[in-house]
C-alpha cells in the first residue's frame, strides 16, 4: 500500500520512465511464469495484433508523468470516446473520493450513472482504496477505477463484494488494451510481412542468398518520391 506522501508525489518524466521500465520488466516476468493454455484448433485461436510492449510502456510513462488533474481529464475524455454522456471531472479539494462522473446510455430511454476514480500509480492499488471508492460512489449505479499501476488480489475481491456497488477495475494493462482497441492516444501503424509462399516460386542466387528466420515482420517507412530537377 502506498503512503499518503507517495500517492501525492508528482514524478518527473525521467523518473516515471524509469519506474515504468522496471514495472514493465516485472510484468513481463510474471507473464512468462504464467501457465500456458492448452493448444486449441487454429480457427479458435485469436489473432495476435499487438506488437511488443515498447509503445505500451512508453504510453504508461507519458500518463504517469501527467498531473493528477490532467490524468483525470484524460480518463474523462476516454469515457466520452467510449460513449458515455455528460462526462465531467469533479476531482479536487473535497471531492469525497470521486474524480468524475458520467452517464452510460442503456437504450433509447434509460441511462446509468457512473462514477470514476483515477490514480497515476506505478505500484499496487489496495483493497482499502477500492472499498473507500465503493463507499463514495453515492447514487451512481457503477464505479470505474482507473490506475496506471495494478490491483492486488484483495482489491479485485473487494470490487466484487456482494451487496456493494460494482466497481470496474482498469489497470495499466487493461487501459492500454482499451486505448489500442478504440485508437485513443495511439495511432495505427502499417506493417508488412514477407510473403514467403510467393518468394519460394523464384530461384535464388546461391552466392547472394540470405537465410533469415521465417515470419520476420518488416516495418517499412514510405520511401521518398524522387523528383526531377526543375
N, C-alpha and C positions, 0 to 999 in steps of 0.2 A: 504494500500500500504506500502511496506517495505521501510525503509530509505536506502540510499546507504551504510551506515555503517553496517546495519543489513544484507544486501544482501551479503556482502563480509565476514561475520562472519564465522569462522571455528569452528564448535561445537566439544566438546569432546564427546566421546562415551556415557558417563553418561548423559550429557546434551541432546544429541539427543534422547536418550532412553526415558527420562522424557517427552520431548516435544511430541514425537510420542505417548507415552502412553496417554497424555492428549488429543491430537488431535484424537486419536482413540476413546476415550470416547465421544468426541463431535460428531464425525461421527456416532457412534452407536446411540446416542440420536436422531440425525437427521433422521436416517433410521427408528427408532422406531416411529417417528412422521409422517413419510410419509404415504399418504393414501394407504390403502390396495386394491390391484386389485380385480376385480370381479372374483368369482370362475369360473374355466374353467373345461372342461372334463379332466379326468385323463390322457388320451392319449396326450392331448395338453400341459400338464404342463412339464416344463423342469426338469430334474433330478437334485437333489442337490448334487454337488460333492465337494464343498468347506467346510472344517471343520471350526470351529470357528476361528476368526481372529488372534489367537495367533502368528502364524508364519508370517502372513502378516505384523502385526505391528513390529515384530522383524526385518523383512527384510527391512522395511522402515527406521528403526533405523540404520541398517547397511549402507544403501545408503546415509542417511543424514550425517553420520559420515565420509564419504569419502571426499577426497579433491575435489575441483572443477574439476581438470584435470582428476582424477580417475572416477568421475561420468560421465564426457563426454566420456571417453573410454568405460565405462560400456554400455552407451546408443548406442555407435557406434557398439560395439560387439553384442548387442541385434539386431540392424538393420541388421547386417551381418547374424545373426542367422535366421532372418525372410526373407532373400532372397535378400536384397539389395547388389549391387556390387560396387566395387571401393569405399568403405566407408572409409573416412578419417576424423580425427579430425583436425579442423583448428583453434580452440579456442586459446586464449592467448591475449597478448597485441596487440591492433589494429585489432581485429577480426571482427570489424564492426557489432557486434551483431549476428554473425553466429559462432556456435561452431563446426559444421561439415557438411559434405555433402556426398551424395552417389547417386547411380543410380538404379532406380527400373525398372526391365525388364517388358515391357508391351506385349511382344510377341517375336518371334524369331528375329525380326529386331529392333523394336522401344524400346527405353528406355526413362524414365522421370527423370530429375534431381531433387533431393530432398535435401533441406537444413534443419538442425535441430539445436535446441537451448535447453540447459539443465540447470535447476535451482533446486538446492537442498533446496527448501523452505519447511518450516513446516506450513506456513500460505498461504495467498492468492496470486495469480498472477493477476495483474490488467489489465484492458483493454489497458492502455498506453503501458505496456510491450509487449502485443500481437501485437498492432499496430506498435510498434517500430521494432518488429521482421518481420512483414509483409513488412515493408519498406526496410528491409535489405536482403531479400532473393534473390534479384538480378535476375539472369537469370534462377533460379530454378523454376520449374513448380509448386512445392508444398513445404510447410513447415511443420515441425513436432516440437511441443513444448512439451518437457518433463519437468515434475516437480514432486517432491515427496509431494508437498502440494496440492492445489486445485485452480481452476479458478473461479473468480467471474462471476456472470451472465453477466455483461457488457463485461467481457473478452471473454466469449463464443459468445456473439453477435458480437464482433469485429472480431472474427475469421471467421465469415460468411458474412462479409460486401460485398455487390455487387461491382464488379469492382476491387476487391483486390485479391491478391494471397490467395488461400485457405490454411488454417492452421489447421492441425490435432492436437487436444489437448489431451495429455496423462497425466492425473493427477495421484496422488498416487494410487487411487483405480483401475483405468484402467491399470496402469503399473503392479500392482500385478496380475490382470486378464491375461495380456499377458504373464507374467512370469509363471503363472500356466499352461496356455493352451499350451505353447511351451516348458515348462520344462527348462527354462533358469534361473539359480540361485536357483532353487528349485528341490529337489529330491523327486520323488513319494514315498509315504509310504503306505504299505499294511495294511488294517484294516479288522476286521471281525465283522459280525453281527450274533447274535444268531438266529438260525432257530427255531422259536417258534412253527411253524406248526409241525415240526418233533418232537420236545420235548414234545408236547401235546399228543403224542401217548404212552407215558410212564407214569405209575402211580408213583406219588410222595410219599415219606415218609412224613406223616403229621408232624412228630416230627422234621424233618430237612428241610422242605420246606422253601425256601426263596422267598419272594414276591418282585419283582423289577418292575419298570415301563417298559412297553413293548417298544421295539425299541431301547434299550440301545446299543450303539456301544462299542464294547470291542476291545481295541487296545492291541495286544499282541506282546511281543518280543520273538524271537525264543528261545526255551529252549536249554540249552547246552546239547550236546550229552554226555551221560555217557561213560566213557572209563574204561576198565578193567585194574586193576593193572598189570604191566608187571612182 
